[in-house]
Amino acid sequence: MNTTNPSTRTPSPRSPRASKRSRRGYTAVEVVIAMTLFAIGGAGIIAMERAAVRGSQDARALDVASGIGREWLERIRRDALLWGVLDPSAANAPILIGSAKMTWLKAPEVVVGAVAPSPWRVPPAAPNTPGARPTFDTLGREVNVGSPDVKYCVQYRIEAVQFEPGGATLAEATTLRVDIRVLWSRGMQQGPVATFCADQIQDAQTVQSVVISSVVRRNNQ
């Protein structure tokens, strides 16, 4: 009968083959596979970051452009505050579209009875005149038309859509439709934007735009 204590048995030495397997490193194939997976994951993360940055830039550009459009719409509305008001300097005759007292509400900017949408127009430039320039920089600040900081430009169109009973002329108009379009380069490159600001049809691949519409009514109606 074997009386040897099992706990005192000497462990058998590991086989040379098992010892060799335990000491070996990664093979070249395993390293290549790991590097490939790492590269794919890294490329995905970089692509996601680029998309996030581009989306943030587009959102900011749209927000700035919307603010510019609202600012220009308010300019038109301020101009319209004079529309229909009695002018003491002209024997209390009402101030109508085309009056010298108007800044934006005058022909040919205002059209009547257009069968198709009237053409977009760039507001007359007024260099060094705050509140009257159609061009803005990246932050939405008004700048001169020829400035290298120009990033956004404004176009507008105004159409008489309602008249006094039986009327059909600008003098008889009571309601105007106002469309403001703000344009900016999709790439936000440096330099003036006159090359696309004067166009009627925009290339969606290179130019983005936002349109804000409203109506204004003549006073004393």
C-alpha positions in Angstrom: 0.0 0.0 0.0 1.3 3.4 -1.0 1.5 5.7 2.0 3.0 8.7 0.3 1.2 12.0 1.2 -0.3 13.5 -2.0 0.4 17.0 -0.7 4.2 16.3 -0.7 4.4 15.0 -4.2 6.9 16.8 -6.4 5.1 18.4 -9.4 6.1 16.9 -12.7 8.0 19.2 -14.9 6.1 20.8 -17.8 6.7 19.5 -21.2 9.2 21.5 -23.4 6.4 22.1 -26.0 4.0 23.6 -23.4 6.8 25.8 -22.0 7.7 27.0 -25.5 4.0 28.0 -26.2 3.8 29.9 -23.0 6.9 32.0 -23.8 6.2 32.9 -27.4 4.9 36.4 -28.3 2.5 37.6 -30.9 2.9 36.5 -34.5 3.3 39.0 -37.3 -0.2 38.1 -38.5 -1.7 38.9 -35.2 0.1 42.2 -35.0 -1.1 43.2 -38.5 -4.7 42.3 -37.7 -4.5 44.3 -34.5 -3.1 47.3 -36.3 -5.7 47.0 -39.0 -8.5 47.0 -36.5 -7.0 50.0 -34.7 -6.7 51.9 -37.9 -10.3 51.2 -38.9 -11.5 52.3 -35.4 -9.3 55.5 -35.5 -10.6 56.4 -39.0 -14.2 56.1 -37.9 -13.6 58.3 -34.9 -11.8 60.9 -37.1 -14.7 60.8 -39.6 -17.2 61.3 -36.7 -15.3 64.3 -35.4 -15.1 65.9 -38.9 -18.9 65.4 -39.3 -19.5 66.9 -35.9 -17.3 69.9 -36.6 -18.9 70.5 -40.0 -22.4 70.2 -38.6 -21.5 72.7 -35.9 -20.1 75.1 -38.5 -23.2 74.8 -40.7 -25.5 75.3 -37.8 -23.6 78.5 -36.8 -23.6 79.8 -40.4 -27.4 79.2 -40.6 -28.0 81.0 -37.3 -25.9 84.0 -38.4 -27.6 84.1 -41.8 -31.1 84.0 -40.1 -30.1 86.8 -37.9 -29.0 88.9 -40.8 -32.2 88.1 -42.7 -34.3 89.3 -39.7 -32.2 92.4 -39.4 -32.9 93.3 -43.0 -36.6 92.5 -42.6 -36.7 95.0 -39.8 -35.1 97.6 -42.0 -37.8 97.1 -44.6 -40.5 97.3 -41.8 -38.9 100.6 -40.5 -39.1 102.0 -44.0 -42.7 100.9 -44.2 -43.6 102.9 -41.1 -43.7 106.0 -43.3 -45.9 104.3 -45.9 -49.3 106.1 -45.9 -48.3 108.7 -43.3 -49.4 112.2 -44.1 -46.5 114.5 -45.0 -46.9 118.0 -43.6 -44.2 119.2 -46.0 -46.3 118.1 -49.0 -49.7 119.5 -48.1 -50.4 116.5 -45.9 -50.3 114.1 -48.9 -49.7 110.5 -47.9 -46.1 109.2 -48.4 -46.3 106.5 -51.0 -44.0 103.9 -52.5 -41.3 105.6 -54.5 -41.2 108.7 -52.4 -37.8 110.2 -51.8 -38.4 109.7 -48.1 -38.4 105.9 -48.7 -35.1 104.0 -48.6 -36.1 100.6 -49.8 -39.8 100.8 -50.8 -39.4 102.4 -54.2 -39.4 101.2 -57.9 -37.9 99.2 -59.5 -37.4 97.4 -56.2 -41.2 97.0 -55.7 -43.0 95.3 -58.5 -46.7 94.9 -59.3 -48.5 91.9 -60.7 -45.5 89.8 -61.5 -46.6 86.6 -63.3 -43.4 84.8 -62.1 -41.5 85.7 -59.0 -39.7 89.0 -59.4 -35.9 88.8 -59.7 -33.7 89.0 -56.6 -31.9 92.3 -56.2 -28.9 93.3 -54.2 -29.8 96.3 -52.0 -28.0 99.5 -53.1 -24.6 99.6 -51.4 -24.0 102.5 -49.0 -20.3 102.4 -48.0 -19.5 103.5 -44.6 -23.2 103.9 -43.8 -24.2 101.7 -40.9 -27.6 100.1 -41.3 -27.6 100.3 -45.1 -25.1 97.7 -46.3 -26.0 94.3 -47.7 -22.7 92.5 -46.8 -21.6 91.0 -43.4 -18.6 89.2 -42.0 -18.4 85.8 -40.4 -19.8 87.0 -37.1 -22.7 88.8 -38.8 -21.3 92.3 -38.5 -22.0 94.7 -41.3 -19.0 95.5 -43.5 -18.4 97.3 -46.8 -19.2 95.5 -50.0 -15.6 95.4 -51.2 -14.1 94.2 -47.9 -12.1 91.0 -47.8 -14.1 90.1 -44.6 -17.4 89.7 -46.5 -18.9 86.2 -45.9 -22.6 86.9 -46.3 -24.6 89.0 -48.7 -28.3 89.9 -48.9 -30.7 89.9 -51.8 -34.4 91.0 -51.6 -37.5 91.3 -53.6 -40.7 93.2 -52.9 -44.1 92.7 -54.6 -47.4 94.5 -54.2 -50.0 91.8 -53.5 -53.0 93.8 -52.4 -54.6 97.0 -53.5 -57.4 99.4 -52.8 -60.7 98.3 -54.3 -60.4 98.6 -58.1 -56.7 99.6 -57.8 -53.7 98.0 -59.5 -50.8 100.4 -59.2 -48.1 101.0 -56.6 -49.9 104.2 -55.5 -53.0 102.1 -54.8 -51.1 99.2 -53.1 -52.0 98.4 -49.5 -50.0 95.2 -48.8 -46.5 94.2 -49.9 -44.8 90.8 -49.8 -41.1 91.0 -48.7 -38.6 88.2 -49.3 -35.1 88.5 -47.9 -32.5 86.0 -49.0 -29.1 85.7 -47.3 -26.3 83.9 -49.2 -23.0 82.5 -48.0 -20.3 80.3 -49.5 -20.6 76.7 -48.4 -16.8 76.6 -47.8 -16.8 80.1 -46.2 -13.7 81.1 -48.2 -12.0 84.4 -47.8 -12.8 87.2 -50.1 -15.8 89.1 -51.5 -18.9 87.1 -52.4 -20.1 89.3 -55.3 -19.5 86.4 -57.7 -22.5 84.5 -56.4 -24.4 87.4 -54.7 -25.5 88.9 -58.0 -26.8 85.5 -59.4 -30.4 84.6 -59.5 -29.9 80.8 -59.5 -27.5 79.5 -56.9 -25.3 76.4 -57.2 -26.3 74.3 -54.2 -22.9 72.6 -54.2 -21.0 75.8 -53.4 -23.6 78.3 -52.0 -26.1 78.1 -49.2 -29.0 80.4 -48.5 -31.8 81.1 -46.2 -35.0 83.0 -47.1 -37.2 84.9 -44.7 -40.6 86.2 -45.9 -43.1 88.6 -44.4 -45.7 91.2 -45.4 -46.0 94.9 -44.6 -49.1 97.0 -44.8 -49.7 100.7 -45.5 -50.6 102.9 -42.6 -54.1 104.3 -42.2 -55.7 101.2 -43.6 
